[in-house]
Amino acid sequence: QKEVEQNSGPLSVPEGAIASLNCTYSDRGSQSFFWYRQYSGKSPELIMSIYSNGDKEDGRFTAQLNKASQYVSLLIRDSQPSDSATYLCAVNRGTYKLSFGAGTTVTVRA
Amino acid sequence: EAGVAQSPRYKIIEKRQSVAFWCNPISGHATLYWYQQILGQGPKLLIQFQNNGVVDDSQLPKDRFSAERLKGVDSTLKIQPAKLEDSAVYLCATPGSSYNEQFFGPGTRLTVL
């Protein structure tokens, strides 16, 4: 079982719609959770951090964490063509080490 | 990316050649990470430094990869000899201000022919 799994995608959504990205993790002791956005040919950019159960909103992005279900999600509301990228879920087990999923590629259709 | 400088940005070599990558955490963080990102995969931690010392190199292929961080600032990652499967982006990262956040440099894209 992989440490971090993401829905494989690609995910295609029309402009203005909600993009929903999912991530599950295997280590119940994981403590911090991150979403990175990676444009083609660029390095990962941190867009959301979440540490406790519930929702965290930042602009058009909402991260949701459910530790009991070992599940993290990212919602992108009012999707824009500029949101087209690969989104990486990363999980930290209380040490320094981040474990990444393989990423979900999102394409927003104009 | 602004807090971490990397060079070169691109490198093409033949298999069995040697290559070196350089990272400068402009922010001056004591902690520095090297990751390998193969196309279609998420980044994988190769090595973590705390000042000059290695904290974790458990996933570093030590028969061909080496890394050092002299004076606790700049770091170099070397591959000798390179294999085709080493083709990847090599990312350097430093911690952020919040718990366990990490920020990446622009990366070095290595192609091994």
Interface residues (C-beta under 8 A of the other chain):
Chain A: V4 Q31 S32 F34 K42 S43 P44 E45 L46 S49 Y51 L88 A90 N92 Y96 K97 L98 F100 G101 A102 G103
Chain B: E1 T31 Y33 G40 Q41 G42 P43 K44 L45 Q48 V55 D56 V89 L91 G96 S98 Y99 N100 E101 Q102 F103 F104 G105 P106 G107
